[in-house]
Amino acid sequence: MKHINPKNVSINDIQKYLNGGIAPRPIALVSTISEYEENNLSPFSFYNAFGSNPPTIAFSPSRRVRDGSLKDTYYNLISTKQCVVQAVTYNMVEQMSLSSTEYEPYVDEFVKSGFTPVDSMIVKPKRVKESPFQMECKLLDMIPLGKGNGAGNLAICEVVYFHIDDDIFENGIIQPSLIDLVGRNSGDFYTRASGNAIFEVEKPLNKKGIGYDKIPDFIKESHVFSANNLGKFGNSESIPNEEDVFTFIDKLNYFESTEPMFERFYSQKKHKKMLESALFLLKIRNKKAKLFIELSAKIALENNDLDFAWKSVLYSNLI
């Protein structure tokens, strides 16, 4: 592991560390307007939301690393106190990248990038029609975080109007697969936040999990379970007792099986078939049976069948 004092390395290196280690970052495609009513459009990935009452976001129109100069977005915000912040989706990522080109202040990035300007309801800067999520904002404060090259400027903004495409909602929630957002990584790398990149983690809001410390040692010492698996066990409210475990096992219909059959069920992520196969192998004293039972529990966890996982893994310790 590298141990780095930021005072002993270049600003370029620090920028690379931040961009690579704090990622993927959401991208704010920010439109502003100059005091001469010239459109400006630029993306920023030092950006996030910080409150909902009032709705508050912040991004950093930082000083340039090469010479410490300030960007057009900064000057426009200081002048007009207004902007529109748009989400960046996969379908618009190349145009977004084009808008990051450092054109002269009088050049309209809407024209250069090919994005379509749309009038806003409250603020003067235009909205980007192609984005399904747009926020009209007023600048609350601009906090300088330094004066040298690469220093940040924290633009804190209140959202005064939302424009959100109906098509990205499902059951009242903005669905990742429908909005298809893009995140910024290091170098030229981006992350597409949809498809197989999306997964769910249950929030422990209305319950109190037993915690990692209450997980039986034989589970924590197993080479089968990952840290994420153990975290899911720790998020349980209770541990099944022995009677419940044996009742669960007695209700299963295990069948004549072989190791290749188990491996096939494993590849198909069929945790119930895996366990039933493993129980038969246990009956005929197969040396891998206990391992196979633990693997059944692991796949049950990954399939969000927590009760099945607990009872399976506990049984592996009772046999």
C-alpha positions as CSV (number, residue, x, y, z in Angstrom):
1,M,0.0,0.0,0.0
2,K,1.2,3.5,-0.9
3,H,1.4,6.0,2.0
4,I,1.3,9.5,0.6
5,N,1.6,12.9,2.1
6,P,-0.2,15.3,-0.4
7,K,2.3,18.0,0.4
8,N,5.1,15.8,-1.2
9,V,3.5,15.0,-4.5
10,S,2.3,17.1,-7.5
11,I,-1.1,18.5,-7.9
12,N,-1.6,16.4,-11.0
13,D,-0.9,13.2,-9.0
14,I,-3.3,14.3,-6.3
15,Q,-6.0,14.9,-8.9
16,K,-5.4,11.4,-10.3
17,Y,-5.7,9.8,-6.8
18,L,-8.9,11.7,-6.1
19,N,-10.4,10.9,-9.5
20,G,-9.6,7.2,-9.2
21,G,-10.3,6.6,-5.6
22,I,-13.5,8.6,-5.3
23,A,-15.5,7.0,-8.1
24,P,-17.8,6.6,-9.9
25,R,-18.9,10.2,-9.4
26,P,-22.2,11.6,-10.6
27,I,-21.8,14.2,-13.4
28,A,-23.4,17.6,-13.3
29,L,-23.9,19.1,-16.7
30,V,-24.2,22.7,-15.8
31,S,-25.6,25.4,-18.0
32,T,-25.0,29.1,-17.2
33,I,-25.4,32.4,-18.9
34,S,-23.0,35.3,-18.9
35,E,-23.8,38.9,-18.0
36,Y,-23.8,39.4,-21.8
37,E,-26.4,36.6,-22.2
38,E,-23.9,34.1,-23.7
39,N,-24.8,30.5,-23.1
40,N,-22.2,28.3,-21.4
41,L,-22.3,24.5,-20.8
42,S,-19.8,22.4,-18.9
43,P,-19.7,19.1,-17.0
44,F,-18.4,18.7,-13.4
45,S,-17.9,15.5,-11.5
46,F,-17.0,16.9,-8.1
47,Y,-20.8,17.1,-7.4
48,N,-23.6,15.7,-5.2
49,A,-26.8,16.4,-3.3
50,F,-26.7,17.6,0.3
51,G,-30.2,18.2,1.5
52,S,-33.9,18.0,0.5
53,N,-35.4,20.8,2.6
54,P,-34.6,23.0,0.8
55,P,-33.3,20.8,-2.0
56,T,-29.6,21.6,-2.1
57,I,-26.8,20.5,-4.4
58,A,-23.2,21.5,-4.7
59,F,-20.5,21.2,-7.3
60,S,-17.0,22.5,-7.7
61,P,-16.0,24.8,-10.6
62,S,-12.4,24.4,-9.6
63,R,-9.4,26.4,-10.7
64,R,-7.5,24.8,-13.5
65,V,-4.6,22.6,-12.4
66,R,-2.2,23.9,-15.1
67,D,-2.4,27.6,-14.3
68,G,-4.9,28.3,-11.5
69,S,-7.3,30.2,-13.7
70,L,-11.0,30.2,-13.2
71,K,-13.6,28.8,-15.6
72,D,-16.5,30.5,-17.4
73,T,-19.0,28.6,-15.2
74,Y,-17.5,30.2,-12.1
75,Y,-17.6,33.8,-13.5
76,N,-21.2,33.3,-14.8
77,L,-22.4,32.0,-11.4
78,I,-20.8,34.9,-9.6
79,S,-22.4,37.3,-12.0
80,T,-26.0,35.9,-12.4
81,K,-26.4,33.6,-9.4
82,Q,-28.2,31.1,-11.6
83,C,-27.6,27.8,-13.3
84,V,-29.3,24.6,-14.5
85,V,-27.9,21.2,-13.5
86,Q,-28.6,18.3,-15.7
87,A,-28.0,14.5,-15.2
88,V,-25.8,12.8,-17.8
89,T,-27.1,9.6,-19.4
90,Y,-25.4,7.0,-21.5
91,N,-27.0,8.3,-24.7
92,M,-25.5,11.7,-24.3
93,V,-22.1,11.0,-22.8
94,E,-20.1,11.8,-26.0
95,Q,-21.8,15.1,-26.4
96,M,-21.2,15.8,-22.7
97,S,-17.5,15.1,-23.2
98,L,-17.5,17.5,-26.2
99,S,-19.0,20.2,-24.1
100,S,-16.0,20.0,-21.7
101,T,-13.8,21.4,-24.4
102,E,-12.3,24.7,-23.2
103,Y,-13.7,27.1,-25.9
104,E,-13.4,30.8,-25.7
105,P,-15.9,32.5,-23.3
106,Y,-18.1,33.8,-26.1
107,V,-18.5,30.3,-27.7
108,D,-21.9,28.6,-27.1
109,E,-21.2,25.0,-26.0
110,F,-24.9,24.1,-26.9
111,V,-23.9,24.7,-30.5
112,K,-20.6,23.0,-30.3
113,S,-21.9,19.9,-28.5
114,G,-25.2,19.6,-30.4
115,F,-27.4,19.8,-27.3
116,T,-30.8,21.4,-27.7
117,P,-31.3,24.5,-25.5
118,V,-34.8,24.8,-23.9
119,D,-36.1,27.8,-21.9
120,S,-36.3,27.4,-18.2
121,M,-39.3,28.3,-16.0
122,I,-37.6,30.5,-13.4
123,V,-33.9,31.0,-14.2
124,K,-32.3,32.5,-17.3
125,P,-29.8,29.7,-18.3
126,K,-31.2,27.2,-20.8
127,R,-32.0,23.6,-20.0
128,V,-30.5,20.6,-22.0
129,K,-33.5,19.0,-23.7
130,E,-31.7,15.6,-24.1
131,S,-31.3,15.1,-20.3
132,P,-34.3,13.4,-18.6
133,F,-33.4,15.1,-15.2
134,Q,-33.0,18.8,-15.0
135,M,-32.8,21.2,-12.0
136,E,-33.1,24.9,-12.2
137,C,-30.9,26.4,-9.4
138,K,-30.1,29.6,-7.6
139,L,-26.6,30.0,-6.2
140,L,-26.7,30.2,-2.4
141,D,-23.0,30.6,-1.8
142,M,-19.6,30.2,-3.5
143,I,-17.0,29.0,-1.0
144,P,-13.4,29.2,-2.2
145,L,-11.4,26.2,-0.9
146,G,-8.0,27.6,-1.8
147,K,-6.2,30.0,-4.1
148,G,-3.6,27.9,-6.0
149,N,-3.7,25.7,-9.0
150,G,-6.4,23.0,-8.8
151,A,-8.1,24.7,-5.8
152,G,-11.8,24.0,-5.5
153,N,-14.7,26.4,-5.3
154,L,-17.8,25.0,-3.7
155,A,-20.9,26.2,-5.5
156,I,-23.8,25.6,-3.2
157,C,-27.2,25.8,-5.0
158,E,-30.8,25.6,-4.1
159,V,-33.0,23.7,-6.6
160,V,-36.0,26.0,-7.4
161,Y,-37.6,23.8,-10.1
162,F,-37.3,20.2,-11.3
163,H,-38.0,18.9,-14.8
164,I,-38.1,15.0,-14.8
165,D,-39.1,12.8,-17.6
166,D,-42.1,10.6,-16.8
167,D,-40.5,7.7,-18.7
168,I,-37.8,7.1,-16.1
169,F,-40.2,6.4,-13.2
170,E,-41.5,3.0,-12.1
171,N,-43.7,2.7,-9.0
172,G,-42.9,6.3,-8.1
173,I,-39.2,5.7,-8.1
174,I,-36.6,6.8,-10.7
175,Q,-35.3,3.4,-11.9
176,P,-31.6,3.1,-12.7
177,S,-32.2,1.0,-15.8
178,L,-34.6,3.7,-17.2
179,I,-32.5,6.8,-16.5
180,D,-29.3,5.0,-17.5
181,L,-26.9,7.4,-15.8
182,V,-23.2,7.7,-16.4
183,G,-20.5,8.2,-13.6
184,R,-17.0,9.5,-13.9
185,N,-13.9,7.5,-13.0
186,S,-10.2,8.1,-13.4
187,G,-8.5,9.0,-16.7
188,D,-10.9,8.5,-19.6
189,F,-13.0,5.9,-17.8
190,Y,-16.7,6.1,-17.1
191,T,-19.3,3.8,-15.5
192,R,-22.7,3.0,-16.9
193,A,-25.0,2.8,-14.0
194,S,-27.5,0.3,-15.4
195,G,-27.8,-3.4,-16.4
196,N,-25.6,-5.8,-14.5
197,A,-24.0,-2.9,-12.7
198,I,-27.1,-2.4,-10.6
199,F,-27.9,-4.4,-7.5
200,E,-29.9,-4.0,-4.3
201,V,-28.9,-3.8,-0.7
202,E,-31.7,-3.9,1.9
203,K,-31.5,-0.8,4.2
204,P,-31.7,-1.6,7.9
205,L,-34.1,1.3,8.6
206,N,-36.9,-0.4,10.4
207,K,-35.0,-3.2,12.1
208,K,-31.9,-3.8,14.2
209,G,-29.6,-6.4,12.8
210,I,-27.7,-8.8,15.1
211,G,-24.4,-7.4,13.9
212,Y,-21.2,-9.0,12.7
213,D,-20.1,-9.8,16.2
214,K,-23.1,-12.2,16.8
215,I,-22.5,-14.3,13.7
216,P,-21.3,-17.8,14.8
217,D,-17.5,-18.1,14.5
218,F,-17.7,-21.2,12.3
219,I,-19.5,-19.0,9.7
220,K,-16.9,-16.2,10.0
221,E,-14.0,-18.7,9.8
222,S,-15.4,-20.4,6.7
223,H,-13.6,-19.8,3.4
224,V,-16.9,-19.9,1.5
225,F,-18.5,-16.7,2.6
226,S,-17.3,-13.2,1.5
227,A,-17.4,-10.0,3.5
228,N,-20.6,-9.1,1.8
229,N,-22.1,-12.4,2.7
230,L,-21.2,-11.9,6.3
231,G,-22.7,-8.4,6.2
232,K,-26.0,-9.8,5.0
233,F,-26.0,-12.4,7.9
234,G,-25.3,-9.6,10.3
235,N,-28.3,-7.6,9.0
236,S,-30.6,-10.4,10.2
237,E,-32.8,-9.7,13.2
238,S,-32.4,-13.1,14.7
239,I,-30.8,-16.6,14.2
240,P,-33.0,-19.6,13.7
241,N,-32.9,-22.2,16.5
242,E,-32.0,-25.9,16.1
243,E,-35.6,-27.1,16.0
244,D,-36.4,-24.7,13.2
245,V,-33.3,-25.9,11.3
246,F,-34.2,-29.6,11.5
247,T,-37.8,-28.9,10.6
248,F,-36.6,-27.0,7.5
249,I,-34.3,-29.8,6.5
250,D,-37.0,-32.5,7.1
251,K,-39.3,-30.8,4.6
252,L,-36.8,-30.9,1.8
253,N,-37.0,-33.6,-0.9
254,Y,-33.5,-34.6,-1.6
255,F,-32.8,-36.9,-4.5
256,E,-30.1,-39.2,-5.8
257,S,-27.4,-36.9,-7.0
258,T,-23.7,-36.7,-8.0
259,E,-21.0,-34.0,-7.8
260,P,-21.4,-33.0,-11.4
261,M,-25.2,-32.5,-10.8
262,F,-24.4,-30.3,-7.9
263,E,-22.0,-28.3,-10.0
264,R,-24.6,-27.8,-12.6
265,F,-27.2,-26.5,-10.1
266,Y,-24.4,-24.3,-8.7
267,S,-23.7,-22.8,-12.2
268,Q,-27.5,-22.2,-12.5
269,K,-27.6,-20.5,-9.0
270,K,-30.5,-22.8,-8.0
271,H,-29.8,-22.8,-4.2
272,K,-32.7,-25.2,-3.3
273,K,-31.6,-27.8,-5.8
274,M,-28.0,-27.4,-4.6
275,L,-29.0,-28.1,-1.0
276,E,-31.1,-31.1,-1.9
277,S,-28.3,-32.5,-4.0
278,A,-25.8,-31.8,-1.2
279,L,-28.0,-33.6,1.3
280,F,-28.0,-36.8,-0.8
281,L,-24.2,-36.5,-1.1
282,L,-24.1,-36.2,2.7
283,K,-26.2,-39.3,3.1
284,I,-23.7,-41.3,1.0
285,R,-20.8,-39.8,3.0
286,N,-19.3,-37.7,0.2
287,K,-16.4,-35.7,1.6
288,K,-17.5,-32.5,-0.1
289,A,-21.0,-32.6,1.2
290,K,-20.5,-30.0,4.0
291,L,-18.8,-27.7,1.6
292,F,-21.6,-28.1,-0.8
293,I,-24.2,-27.2,1.9
294,E,-22.2,-24.0,2.7
295,L,-22.2,-23.1,-1.0
296,S,-25.9,-23.6,-1.1
297,A,-26.2,-21.1,1.7
298,K,-23.9,-18.7,-0.1
299,I,-26.0,-18.8,-3.2
300,A,-29.2,-18.4,-1.2
301,L,-27.8,-15.2,0.3
302,E,-27.0,-13.9,-3.2
303,N,-30.6,-14.8,-4.2
304,N,-31.9,-12.8,-1.2
305,D,-33.3,-15.9,0.5
306,L,-31.8,-15.1,3.9
307,D,-33.9,-17.6,6.0
308,F,-32.8,-20.5,3.7
309,A,-29.2,-19.4,4.0
310,W,-29.3,-19.3,7.8
311,K,-30.9,-22.7,8.1
312,S,-28.6,-24.3,5.6
313,V,-25.4,-23.1,7.1
314,L,-26.5,-23.8,10.6
315,Y,-27.3,-27.4,9.6
316,S,-23.8,-27.7,8.1
317,N,-22.5,-27.2,11.7
318,L,-24.9,-29.6,13.3
319,I,-24.1,-32.7,11.2
